[in-house]
């Protein structure tokens, strides 16, 4: 059983000229104690009806009502039970109403004696969600609206209403309540009508029909003090809330060194904490023309702009923020001269107006993300509801503080990323050093030992047969050539990496360069059994623009690499075709050992050996592909490898720019293709017929 009609509403309907006033809980507590003390100090045996919202509130005053019960047998206490409060007639009458009853939201105290009467009839005023959060921890800040008066007629009416409520819950009290009505609610002897009319005429529109001016002043003082206290508590609570927001944002973004995660957490926390319609944050620098919105917080019903390209170069607001290095707030975009200024170029003016309209921005806040005066990004807050707002200075300061924390976190994340890159580079250098020591030690020591043995044998064996002597000499010469080639690769890679190469670019026939490279490889490896090399390069391909010597070097090294890892039963093919971007794509494919997919990016590293520096089954220094990468990069091309895996063969691709002739260069190319004077004055033949360095 529950009753939904408010006692305050029912009482005001009986007295329409009365207006409720606002009271704080501290004021009601003081008034209630004053009314109760008058009962305890007198001997009038009054009717006392007290209604508490919850059992816990009643427990705080239970000792007072035990004392009041000693002065009167007409004491009724109402409360919503929480533990053991129930209907009882032990010391005084207790009435346990349902938690859903409207009485659970009201505070009542009625005292009617033979010589005085007073009542306090109030209901708790529901606050907004924000105010409720602010004052939830401050019980004294709870507010009520209602009537406090010494008017006997009002007190009697309030008593009748509450006694009827009591009968609903405890009908067995019918006789006792009827006795109270006869004793207290029908007697008017102590309330002269003339005096009542006089008081009501003076305060007909006020519920404070109090004959004691001191009490009125006391209540006014309590109310004023409570308002000041509530205002101070609100201010402190708002500051605490913003400090907690700043701390939560700081803690959240400091937990990660991932830049994307930092921005995602920051925009979410900031948007939720300030309750804005839209909050975005994006990375940018002073010279960026556009930025992409990748991180956004929006309230339900607000259009998303995530993924949108945000114009910066055409946005004068962005330029102003960059120039001033401080936040820019616009309370009303439709009235702000920076958006509707007629002197601005029509294009920029139209852009801003379209942006405001398309994104429904009625109030705008831009805060730069700075670190040591360096622009790292921007935080924007958009109010998208039709009624604009005024950006408070404390809100702007809060967003600025959050932006500062974002800037610090971004710098830390960048520093960590750079540190990771440096660590990777150091690890690569360490691997290079280890490989260099292992490879050079093996590649130099082995042929050197062979040469030493051959020379010692020739020196110590004068009677050696001419055939054996020739074998010794050939072996020494072959190993010395091997050492020379190793040193030449070192010097070549060093020159390429240091940029000390003078490129002699000219129009070349790719087919001729391929034939030269194939001849070079076959002549060097004539004593080995090579797999067949099939040349599918068409002679009708357009001329390429490159240095012929280095182009043949790349082709020869790639062919040499294919021969090294392909047995004689396999096959090597060379093909080239245009790729539609002003370049020829050359492909050298083999059916050999293949490369594991996860190692395709590392095969071009210096000293890289797939089998390890000292466990490989084939010779070489691991510098050939690194040299090829440097050469191809020198003419602006790309080189990469493809393979399906072990024993699946491999394909190496690189691109060469196609030669584009012009009227001013045709005559020069025809004369330059014949000869060119070198630094020492000699004529040097140009073209793909030049011998490879191999």
C-alpha positions as CSV (number, residue, x, y, z in Angstrom):
1,X,0.0,0.0,0.0
2,X,1.3,3.4,-0.9
3,X,-0.1,6.9,-1.2
4,X,1.0,9.2,-4.1
5,X,-0.6,12.5,-3.0
6,X,1.7,14.9,-1.3
7,X,0.7,16.3,2.1
8,X,2.2,19.7,1.1
9,X,0.1,19.8,-2.1
10,X,-3.1,18.8,-0.2
11,X,-2.4,21.5,2.5
12,X,-1.7,24.2,-0.1
13,X,-4.9,23.3,-1.9
14,X,-6.8,24.1,1.4
15,X,-5.0,27.4,1.8
16,X,-4.4,28.7,-1.8
17,X,-3.1,32.1,-0.6
18,X,-0.1,30.5,1.0
19,X,3.2,30.1,-0.8
20,X,5.8,27.5,0.0
21,X,9.3,28.6,0.9
22,X,12.7,26.9,0.5
23,X,14.5,25.4,3.4
24,X,17.8,23.6,3.9
25,X,18.0,20.5,6.0
26,X,20.1,22.3,8.6
27,X,17.3,24.9,9.0
28,X,14.6,22.2,9.3
29,X,16.6,20.4,11.9
30,X,17.0,23.6,14.0
31,X,13.2,24.4,13.6
32,X,12.2,20.8,14.6
33,X,14.5,20.9,17.6
34,X,13.0,24.2,18.7
35,X,9.5,22.9,18.4
36,X,10.4,19.7,20.2
37,X,12.1,21.6,23.0
38,X,9.0,23.6,23.6
39,X,7.1,20.4,24.2
40,X,9.8,19.1,26.5
41,X,9.9,22.4,28.5
42,X,6.1,22.6,29.0
43,X,3.4,20.6,30.5
44,X,0.6,21.0,27.9
45,X,0.3,17.3,26.9
46,X,0.1,18.2,23.2
47,X,-0.6,16.2,20.0
48,X,2.7,15.4,18.3
49,X,2.9,13.9,14.8
50,X,6.4,13.5,13.3
51,X,7.0,12.0,9.8
52,X,10.6,11.0,8.9
53,X,11.7,10.0,5.4
54,X,13.8,7.0,6.4
55,X,14.2,4.9,9.5
56,X,17.9,6.1,9.8
57,X,16.7,9.7,10.1
58,X,14.3,8.6,12.9
59,X,17.0,6.7,14.7
60,X,19.0,10.0,15.1
61,X,16.0,11.6,17.0
62,X,14.6,8.5,18.8
63,X,15.9,9.5,22.2
64,X,14.1,12.9,22.0
65,X,10.8,11.2,21.2
66,X,11.1,8.8,24.1
67,X,11.4,11.9,26.3
68,X,8.4,13.6,24.5
69,X,6.4,10.4,25.1
70,X,6.8,11.0,28.8
71,X,4.8,14.3,28.5
72,X,2.0,13.2,26.1
73,X,0.2,10.0,25.2
74,X,-0.7,11.4,21.7
75,X,2.7,10.9,19.9
76,X,2.8,9.4,16.4
77,X,6.0,8.7,14.6
78,X,6.0,7.7,10.9
79,X,9.0,6.4,8.9
80,X,9.9,4.1,6.0
81,X,11.4,0.9,7.5
82,X,15.0,-0.1,6.6
83,X,15.9,-2.6,9.4
84,X,13.5,-3.2,12.3
85,X,11.1,-0.2,12.3
86,X,7.5,-1.5,12.3
87,X,4.0,-0.8,13.5
88,X,4.1,-0.5,17.3
89,X,2.4,1.0,20.3
90,X,5.1,0.3,22.8
91,X,6.3,3.8,23.9
92,X,4.5,5.8,21.3
93,X,2.7,5.0,18.1
94,X,5.0,4.1,15.3
95,X,3.7,3.8,11.7
96,X,5.8,2.1,9.0
97,X,4.8,3.3,5.6
98,X,5.8,1.9,2.2
99,X,9.1,3.1,0.7
100,X,7.2,4.0,-2.4
101,X,4.8,6.3,-0.5
102,X,5.1,10.0,-1.1
103,X,5.8,10.4,2.6
104,X,9.3,9.0,1.8
105,X,10.1,12.3,0.2
106,X,8.6,14.6,2.9
107,X,9.5,15.9,6.3
108,X,6.6,16.7,8.7
109,X,6.3,17.8,12.3
110,X,3.0,18.9,13.9
111,X,2.5,20.0,17.5
112,X,-0.9,21.1,18.7
113,X,-1.4,21.9,22.4
114,X,-4.1,23.7,24.3
115,X,-2.3,27.0,24.3
116,X,-0.1,26.9,21.1
117,X,0.1,25.2,17.8
118,X,2.9,24.9,15.1
119,X,3.6,22.8,12.1
120,X,6.4,22.1,9.7
121,X,5.2,20.6,6.4
122,X,7.9,20.1,3.7
123,X,8.9,17.9,0.8
124,X,12.3,17.4,-0.6
125,X,13.1,19.3,-3.7
126,X,14.5,17.2,-6.5
127,X,17.7,18.6,-7.8
128,X,19.3,18.2,-11.2
129,X,21.7,15.4,-11.9
130,X,24.7,17.7,-11.8
131,X,23.6,19.4,-8.5
132,X,22.8,16.0,-7.0
133,X,26.3,14.8,-7.8
134,X,27.8,17.9,-6.3
135,X,25.8,17.8,-3.0
136,X,25.4,14.1,-2.6
137,X,28.2,13.9,-0.1
138,X,26.9,17.0,1.8
139,X,23.7,16.0,3.6
140,X,23.1,19.5,5.0
141,X,22.8,20.9,1.5
142,X,19.6,19.0,0.8
143,X,16.7,21.4,0.1
144,X,13.1,21.2,0.9
145,X,10.1,23.4,0.1
146,X,7.0,23.8,2.3
147,X,5.4,25.7,5.2
148,X,6.5,26.5,8.7
149,X,3.9,28.3,10.8
150,X,2.3,28.9,14.2
151,X,-1.1,29.3,12.6
152,X,-3.5,27.0,14.4
153,X,-5.9,26.5,11.5
154,X,-3.0,25.4,9.2
155,X,-1.6,23.2,11.9
156,X,-5.1,21.5,12.5
157,X,-5.6,20.9,8.8
158,X,-2.1,19.4,8.5
159,X,-2.8,17.2,11.6
160,X,-6.1,16.0,10.0
161,X,-4.4,15.0,6.8
162,X,-1.7,13.0,8.6
163,X,-4.0,11.3,11.0
164,X,-6.0,10.1,8.0
165,X,-2.8,8.7,6.5
166,X,-2.1,6.9,9.8
167,X,-5.5,5.3,9.8
168,X,-4.9,3.9,6.4
169,X,-1.8,2.0,7.7
170,X,-3.1,1.4,11.2
171,X,-6.9,1.2,11.3
172,X,-6.8,-0.3,14.8
173,X,-5.9,3.2,16.1
174,X,-9.4,4.5,15.2
175,X,-10.5,5.1,18.8
176,X,-7.3,6.8,19.8
177,X,-7.2,9.1,16.8
178,X,-10.8,10.0,17.3
179,X,-10.0,11.0,20.9
180,X,-7.2,13.2,19.5
181,X,-9.6,14.9,17.1
182,X,-12.0,15.7,19.9
183,X,-9.3,16.9,22.2
184,X,-7.1,18.9,19.9
185,X,-8.7,19.5,16.5
186,X,-12.0,20.9,17.6
187,X,-10.8,23.3,20.3
188,X,-10.3,26.9,19.3
189,X,-10.2,28.4,22.8
190,X,-6.6,29.3,22.8
191,X,-6.6,30.9,19.4
192,X,-8.6,34.1,19.4
193,X,-10.1,34.7,16.0
194,X,-9.2,38.4,16.2
195,X,-5.6,37.6,16.8
196,X,-5.5,35.1,14.0
197,X,-7.1,37.4,11.5
198,X,-4.7,40.1,12.5
199,X,-1.7,37.8,11.9
200,X,-3.2,36.6,8.6
201,X,-3.9,40.0,7.4
202,X,-0.3,41.0,8.0
203,X,1.2,37.9,6.5
204,X,-1.6,36.5,4.3
205,X,0.9,35.6,1.5
206,X,3.6,34.2,3.9
207,X,3.7,30.9,5.7
208,X,5.8,32.4,8.5
209,X,2.9,33.4,10.8
210,X,5.4,33.4,13.7
211,X,4.7,35.6,16.7
212,X,8.3,35.6,17.7
213,X,10.5,38.0,15.6
214,X,13.7,36.5,17.1
215,X,12.8,33.1,15.7
216,X,12.2,34.7,12.3
217,X,15.6,36.4,12.3
218,X,17.2,33.1,13.5
219,X,15.7,31.2,10.6
220,X,16.7,34.0,8.1
221,X,20.2,33.8,9.4
222,X,20.3,30.0,9.1
223,X,19.0,30.2,5.6
224,X,21.4,32.9,4.5
225,X,24.3,31.0,6.0
226,X,23.2,27.8,4.4
227,X,23.0,29.4,0.9
228,X,26.6,30.7,1.3
229,X,27.7,27.3,2.5
230,X,26.0,25.6,-0.4
231,X,27.6,28.0,-2.9
232,X,31.0,27.4,-1.4
233,X,30.4,23.7,-1.5
234,X,29.4,23.8,-5.1
235,X,32.4,25.8,-6.0
236,X,34.7,23.3,-4.2
237,X,32.9,20.4,-5.7
238,X,33.2,21.8,-9.3
239,X,36.9,22.4,-8.7
240,X,37.3,18.9,-7.3
241,X,35.4,17.5,-10.3
242,X,37.6,19.3,-12.8
243,X,40.7,18.3,-10.8
244,X,39.6,14.7,-10.9
245,X,38.9,15.0,-14.6
246,X,42.4,16.3,-15.2
247,X,44.0,13.6,-13.0
248,X,42.0,10.9,-14.8
249,X,43.0,12.2,-18.2
250,X,46.6,12.5,-17.1
251,X,46.7,9.0,-15.6
252,X,44.9,7.5,-18.6
253,X,47.3,8.9,-21.2
254,X,50.4,8.2,-19.1
255,X,49.5,4.5,-19.0
256,X,50.3,4.2,-22.7
257,X,53.1,5.2,-25.0
258,X,51.0,4.5,-28.1
259,X,50.1,7.8,-29.7
260,X,46.8,6.6,-31.1
261,X,45.8,5.3,-27.7
262,X,46.7,8.5,-26.0
263,X,44.6,10.6,-28.3
264,X,41.6,8.2,-28.1
265,X,41.6,8.2,-24.3
266,X,42.1,11.9,-24.0
267,X,39.2,12.8,-26.3
268,X,36.9,10.3,-24.6
269,X,37.7,11.5,-21.1
270,X,37.5,15.2,-22.0
271,X,34.3,14.9,-23.8
272,X,32.6,12.9,-21.0
273,X,34.0,15.1,-18.3
274,X,32.8,18.4,-19.8
275,X,29.6,17.0,-21.3
276,X,30.1,18.8,-24.7
277,X,28.3,17.9,-27.8
278,X,31.5,17.0,-29.8
279,X,35.1,16.9,-28.9
280,X,37.9,16.1,-31.4
281,X,41.6,16.0,-31.2
282,X,44.0,15.6,-34.2
283,X,47.7,15.8,-34.9
284,X,49.0,18.7,-37.0
285,X,51.9,21.1,-37.4
286,X,52.0,24.8,-38.3
287,X,52.6,24.1,-42.0
288,X,50.0,21.4,-42.5
289,X,47.4,22.1,-45.1
290,X,44.9,19.5,-43.8
291,X,44.4,17.1,-40.9
292,X,42.3,14.0,-40.6
293,X,39.9,13.6,-37.7
294,X,40.7,10.2,-36.3
295,X,39.6,10.7,-32.7
296,X,36.2,12.0,-31.7
297,X,33.7,12.0,-28.9
298,X,30.1,12.8,-29.6
299,X,26.9,12.9,-27.6
300,X,23.9,10.8,-28.8
301,X,22.2,12.5,-31.7
302,X,25.2,14.5,-32.8
303,X,26.6,14.0,-36.3
304,X,30.0,12.4,-36.5
305,X,32.9,14.0,-38.4
306,X,35.3,11.1,-37.8
307,X,37.5,10.3,-40.8
308,X,36.8,13.7,-42.3
309,X,39.6,15.8,-43.8
310,X,39.9,19.1,-41.8
311,X,41.1,22.1,-43.7
312,X,43.8,24.0,-41.9
313,X,45.4,26.2,-44.5
314,X,42.1,27.8,-45.4
315,X,40.9,28.1,-41.8
316,X,41.8,31.6,-40.4
317,X,40.8,30.4,-36.9
318,X,43.5,27.8,-37.0
319,X,46.0,30.4,-38.2
320,X,45.0,32.7,-35.3
321,X,45.5,30.0,-32.8
322,X,48.9,29.2,-34.2
323,X,50.0,32.8,-34.3
324,X,48.8,33.6,-30.7
325,X,49.8,30.2,-29.2
326,X,46.7,30.2,-27.0
327,X,43.1,29.0,-26.9
328,X,40.4,30.7,-29.1
329,X,36.8,30.6,-28.0
330,X,33.7,31.6,-30.0
331,X,30.5,31.8,-28.1
332,X,28.2,32.4,-31.1
333,X,29.5,31.4,-34.5
334,X,26.7,33.2,-36.4
335,X,27.6,36.5,-34.8
336,X,31.4,36.2,-34.6
337,X,33.2,38.6,-37.0
338,X,36.0,36.2,-37.6
339,X,33.6,33.9,-39.4
340,X,31.3,36.4,-41.1
341,X,33.8,39.2,-41.8
342,X,33.1,40.7,-45.1
343,X,36.7,41.9,-45.8
344,X,37.9,38.3,-46.0
345,X,38.2,36.7,-49.3
346,X,34.9,35.1,-50.4
347,X,36.3,31.7,-50.7
348,X,37.6,31.5,-47.1
349,X,34.5,33.1,-45.8
350,X,32.3,30.6,-47.6
351,X,34.5,27.7,-46.3
352,X,34.0,28.7,-42.7
353,X,30.3,29.3,-43.1
354,X,29.8,25.9,-44.8
355,X,31.9,24.2,-42.1
356,X,29.8,25.8,-39.3
357,X,26.6,24.9,-41.0
358,X,27.5,21.3,-42.0
359,X,28.9,20.4,-38.6
360,X,26.2,22.3,-36.7
361,X,28.7,24.3,-34.7
362,X,27.0,27.1,-32.7
363,X,29.8,27.6,-30.1
364,X,33.4,26.7,-30.8
365,X,36.6,26.3,-28.7
366,X,40.0,25.6,-30.2
367,X,42.9,24.8,-27.9
368,X,46.4,24.1,-29.2
369,X,48.5,21.1,-28.1
370,X,51.9,22.6,-27.5
371,X,55.3,21.5,-26.2
372,X,58.0,24.1,-25.8
373,X,56.2,26.3,-28.3
374,X,56.0,23.5,-30.9
375,X,52.6,22.7,-32.2
376,X,51.7,19.0,-31.9
377,X,48.0,19.0,-32.5
378,X,44.7,20.7,-31.7
379,X,41.7,20.1,-29.4
380,X,38.4,21.3,-30.5
381,X,35.1,21.5,-28.6
382,X,31.8,22.0,-30.5
383,X,28.5,23.0,-29.0
384,X,25.9,21.8,-31.6
385,X,22.6,22.7,-29.9
386,X,20.7,25.7,-31.3
387,X,21.1,27.8,-28.1
388,X,24.8,28.9,-28.0
389,X,26.8,28.8,-24.7
390,X,29.4,31.0,-23.2
391,X,32.8,29.3,-22.7
392,X,33.7,29.8,-19.1
393,X,37.3,30.7,-18.3
394,X,37.7,27.8,-15.9
395,X,36.5,25.4,-18.6
396,X,39.0,26.9,-21.1
397,X,41.8,26.6,-18.5
398,X,40.8,23.0,-17.9
399,X,41.0,22.1,-21.6
400,X,44.3,23.9,-21.9
401,X,45.7,21.9,-18.9
402,X,44.5,18.7,-20.6
403,X,46.1,19.8,-23.9
404,X,49.4,20.4,-22.0
405,X,49.3,16.9,-20.7
406,X,48.5,15.5,-24.1
407,X,51.5,17.4,-25.5
408,X,53.8,15.9,-22.8
409,X,52.5,12.5,-23.5
410,X,52.9,12.8,-27.2
411,X,56.5,13.9,-26.8
412,X,57.2,11.0,-24.5
413,X,55.6,8.6,-27.0
414,X,57.7,10.1,-29.8
415,X,60.8,9.8,-27.7
416,X,60.0,6.2,-26.9
417,X,59.4,5.5,-30.6
418,X,62.7,7.1,-31.5
419,X,64.4,5.2,-28.8
420,X,63.0,2.0,-30.2
421,X,64.2,2.9,-33.7
422,X,67.6,3.6,-32.2
423,X,67.7,0.3,-30.4
424,X,66.7,-1.5,-33.6
425,X,69.5,0.4,-35.5
426,X,72.0,-0.5,-32.7
427,X,70.9,-4.1,-32.9
428,X,71.3,-4.0,-36.7
429,X,74.7,-2.5,-36.3
430,X,75.7,-5.1,-33.8
431,X,74.6,-7.9,-36.1
432,X,76.5,-6.2,-39.0
433,X,79.6,-6.0,-36.8
434,X,79.3,-9.7,-35.9
435,X,78.6,-10.7,-39.5
436,X,81.5,-8.5,-40.7
437,X,83.9,-10.2,-38.3
438,X,82.7,-13.7,-39.2
439,X,82.5,-13.2,-42.9
440,X,85.7,-11.3,-43.4
441,X,87.5,-13.7,-41.2
442,X,86.2,-16.6,-43.2
443,X,86.4,-15.1,-46.6
444,X,89.8,-13.6,-46.1
445,X,91.5,-16.3,-44.0
446,X,90.5,-19.2,-46.3
447,X,91.9,-17.9,-49.6
448,X,94.9,-16.4,-47.7
449,X,95.7,-19.8,-46.2
450,X,95.5,-21.4,-49.6
451,X,97.7,-18.8,-51.2
452,X,100.2,-19.2,-48.4
453,X,100.3,-23.0,-48.8
454,X,100.7,-22.7,-52.6
455,X,103.6,-20.2,-52.3
456,X,105.3,-22.2,-49.6
457,X,105.1,-25.3,-51.7
458,X,106.5,-23.5,-54.7
459,X,109.3,-22.1,-52.6
460,X,110.2,-25.3,-50.8
461,X,109.8,-27.8,-53.7
462,X,112.2,-26.8,-56.5
463,X,111.8,-30.2,-58.1
464,X,108.1,-29.9,-58.4
465,X,106.7,-30.9,-61.8
466,X,105.6,-28.1,-64.1
467,X,102.1,-29.4,-64.2
468,X,101.8,-29.3,-60.4
469,X,103.5,-25.9,-60.3
470,X,100.9,-24.6,-62.7
471,X,98.1,-25.9,-60.5
472,X,99.6,-24.2,-57.5
473,X,99.9,-20.9,-59.4
474,X,96.3,-21.1,-60.7
475,X,95.0,-21.8,-57.3
476,X,96.8,-18.9,-55.8
477,X,95.6,-16.6,-58.5
478,X,92.0,-17.7,-58.1
479,X,92.0,-17.1,-54.4
480,X,93.7,-13.8,-54.8
481,X,91.0,-12.8,-57.2
482,X,88.5,-13.9,-54.6
483,X,90.1,-11.7,-52.1
484,X,90.2,-8.8,-54.5
485,X,86.5,-9.2,-55.3
486,X,85.7,-9.1,-51.5
487,X,87.7,-5.9,-51.0
488,X,86.1,-4.4,-54.1
489,X,82.6,-5.1,-52.8
490,X,83.5,-3.5,-49.5
491,X,84.8,-0.4,-51.2
492,X,81.9,-0.3,-53.7
493,X,79.3,-0.4,-50.9
494,X,81.1,2.2,-48.9
495,X,81.2,4.6,-51.9
496,X,77.5,4.0,-52.6
497,X,76.4,4.6,-49.0
498,X,78.5,7.7,-48.6
499,X,77.2,9.2,-51.8
500,X,80.6,9.5,-53.4
501,X,79.4,8.1,-56.7
502,X,79.3,10.2,-59.8
503,X,76.4,8.9,-61.9
504,X,76.8,9.1,-65.7
505,X,73.2,8.9,-66.7
506,X,72.4,8.2,-70.4
507,X,69.8,6.6,-72.6
508,X,70.4,2.8,-72.8
509,X,69.0,-0.3,-74.4
510,X,68.0,-2.6,-71.6
511,X,68.3,-5.7,-73.9
512,X,72.0,-4.9,-74.6
513,X,72.7,-4.4,-70.9
514,X,71.1,-7.8,-70.1
515,X,73.3,-9.5,-72.7
516,X,76.4,-7.9,-71.3
517,X,75.4,-9.1,-67.7
518,X,74.8,-12.7,-68.9
519,X,78.1,-12.8,-70.7
520,X,79.9,-11.4,-67.7
521,X,78.4,-14.1,-65.4
522,X,79.1,-17.0,-67.8
523,X,82.7,-15.9,-68.3
524,X,83.4,-15.7,-64.6
525,X,81.6,-19.0,-63.8
526,X,82.7,-20.9,-66.9
527,X,84.2,-23.7,-64.9
528,X,81.0,-24.3,-63.0
529,X,77.9,-26.1,-64.2
530,X,75.3,-23.3,-64.4
531,X,71.5,-23.6,-64.8
532,X,70.2,-22.4,-68.2
533,X,69.6,-18.6,-68.3
534,X,66.7,-17.6,-70.6
535,X,66.5,-14.0,-71.7
536,X,63.0,-12.9,-72.5
537,X,63.8,-9.2,-72.7
538,X,62.4,-7.6,-75.8
539,X,64.5,-5.4,-78.0
540,X,61.5,-3.2,-78.7
541,X,61.3,-1.9,-75.1
542,X,61.9,1.9,-74.8
543,X,65.3,3.1,-73.8
544,X,66.0,3.5,-70.1
545,X,67.8,6.4,-68.4
546,X,70.6,5.1,-66.1
547,X,74.3,4.7,-65.7
548,X,75.2,1.7,-68.0
549,X,78.1,0.5,-65.9
550,X,76.1,0.3,-62.7
551,X,73.0,-1.1,-64.5
552,X,75.1,-4.0,-65.8
553,X,76.5,-4.4,-62.2
554,X,73.0,-4.8,-60.8
555,X,72.0,-7.3,-63.4
556,X,75.2,-9.3,-63.0
557,X,74.9,-9.5,-59.3
558,X,71.3,-10.6,-59.4
559,X,72.1,-13.3,-62.0
560,X,75.1,-14.4,-59.9
561,X,72.9,-14.6,-56.9
562,X,70.3,-16.7,-58.8
563,X,73.0,-19.0,-60.1
564,X,74.4,-19.5,-56.6
565,X,71.1,-20.8,-55.2
566,X,69.8,-22.7,-58.2
567,X,71.1,-26.1,-59.2
568,X,72.0,-27.1,-62.8
569,X,68.7,-28.7,-63.3
570,X,66.8,-25.5,-62.5
571,X,66.2,-22.5,-64.7
572,X,66.7,-18.7,-64.6
573,X,64.7,-16.2,-66.6
574,X,65.0,-12.5,-67.2
575,X,62.1,-10.4,-68.4
576,X,61.1,-6.7,-68.4
577,X,58.0,-4.8,-69.1
578,X,56.6,-1.3,-68.6
579,X,54.7,-0.8,-65.4
580,X,52.6,2.2,-66.5
581,X,54.4,4.7,-64.2
582,X,57.2,5.8,-66.5
583,X,59.5,2.9,-65.6
584,X,60.5,-0.5,-66.8
585,X,60.2,-3.4,-64.3
586,X,62.9,-6.0,-64.6
587,X,62.3,-9.4,-63.2
588,X,65.0,-12.1,-62.6
589,X,63.3,-15.3,-61.5
590,X,64.8,-18.7,-60.6
591,X,63.6,-22.1,-59.5
592,X,66.1,-22.5,-56.7
593,X,66.1,-22.6,-53.0
594,X,63.6,-19.8,-52.4
595,X,63.3,-17.5,-49.4
596,X,61.1,-17.7,-46.4
597,X,58.4,-14.9,-46.6
598,X,59.3,-13.3,-43.2
599,X,62.9,-12.8,-44.5
600,X,62.1,-11.1,-47.8
601,X,62.7,-7.6,-46.3
602,X,66.1,-8.6,-44.8
603,X,67.8,-10.1,-47.8
604,X,69.0,-6.6,-48.9
605,X,70.7,-6.0,-45.6
606,X,74.5,-5.8,-45.5
607,X,76.2,-9.2,-44.7
608,X,72.9,-11.0,-44.6
609,X,73.2,-14.7,-45.0
610,X,70.1,-16.8,-44.8
611,X,72.0,-19.8,-43.5
612,X,74.1,-17.8,-41.0
613,X,77.6,-16.3,-41.4
614,X,79.5,-19.6,-40.8
615,X,76.9,-22.3,-41.6
616,X,76.2,-21.4,-45.2
617,X,76.6,-23.9,-48.0
618,X,77.5,-21.3,-50.7
619,X,80.2,-18.7,-50.8
620,X,79.9,-14.9,-50.8
621,X,80.0,-11.9,-48.4
622,X,76.3,-11.0,-48.3
623,X,77.0,-7.6,-49.9
624,X,75.8,-8.2,-53.4
625,X,72.1,-7.5,-52.8
626,X,72.9,-4.6,-50.5
627,X,75.0,-3.1,-53.4
628,X,72.1,-3.6,-55.8
629,X,69.7,-1.8,-53.5
630,X,72.0,1.2,-53.2
631,X,72.5,1.4,-57.0
632,X,68.8,1.1,-57.8
633,X,68.0,3.8,-55.2
634,X,70.6,6.0,-56.8
635,X,68.6,6.3,-60.0
636,X,65.3,6.6,-58.1
637,X,64.1,3.1,-58.6
638,X,62.8,0.4,-56.3
639,X,64.0,-3.2,-55.7
640,X,62.2,-6.0,-53.9
641,X,62.1,-9.8,-53.6
642,X,59.2,-12.3,-53.8
643,X,59.1,-16.0,-52.9
644,X,56.5,-18.6,-52.0
645,X,58.9,-20.1,-49.5
646,X,61.6,-22.8,-49.2
647,X,62.4,-24.6,-52.5
648,X,59.7,-22.6,-54.3
649,X,62.1,-20.3,-56.2
650,X,62.4,-16.6,-55.9
651,X,61.9,-13.5,-58.0
652,X,63.9,-10.2,-57.8
653,X,62.3,-7.1,-59.3
654,X,63.7,-3.6,-59.8
655,X,62.5,-0.6,-61.7
656,X,64.4,1.7,-64.1
657,X,63.1,5.1,-65.3
658,X,62.3,5.2,-69.0
659,X,64.2,7.8,-71.1
660,X,62.1,10.7,-72.2
661,X,63.6,12.7,-75.0
662,X,63.1,16.5,-75.5
663,X,63.9,18.8,-78.4
664,X,66.7,20.4,-76.4
665,X,68.3,17.2,-75.4
666,X,68.1,15.2,-78.7
667,X,71.1,16.7,-80.2
668,X,73.1,16.5,-77.0
669,X,72.2,12.8,-76.5
670,X,73.4,12.0,-80.1
671,X,76.7,13.6,-79.6
672,X,77.2,12.5,-76.0
673,X,76.4,8.9,-76.9
674,X,79.6,8.8,-79.0
675,X,82.2,9.9,-76.5
676,X,82.8,11.8,-73.3
677,X,86.0,13.4,-72.0
678,X,87.1,12.0,-68.7
679,X,88.9,13.9,-66.0
680,X,92.3,12.9,-67.3
681,X,91.4,14.1,-70.8
682,X,91.0,10.6,-72.4
683,X,88.0,9.7,-74.5
684,X,85.8,7.1,-72.9
685,X,83.3,5.1,-74.9
686,X,79.7,5.4,-73.6
687,X,76.9,2.8,-73.8
688,X,76.1,-0.6,-72.6
689,X,79.1,-2.2,-74.3
690,X,81.3,-1.0,-71.4
691,X,82.7,-3.9,-69.3
692,X,81.2,-4.7,-65.9
693,X,83.3,-4.3,-62.8
694,X,82.9,-8.0,-62.2
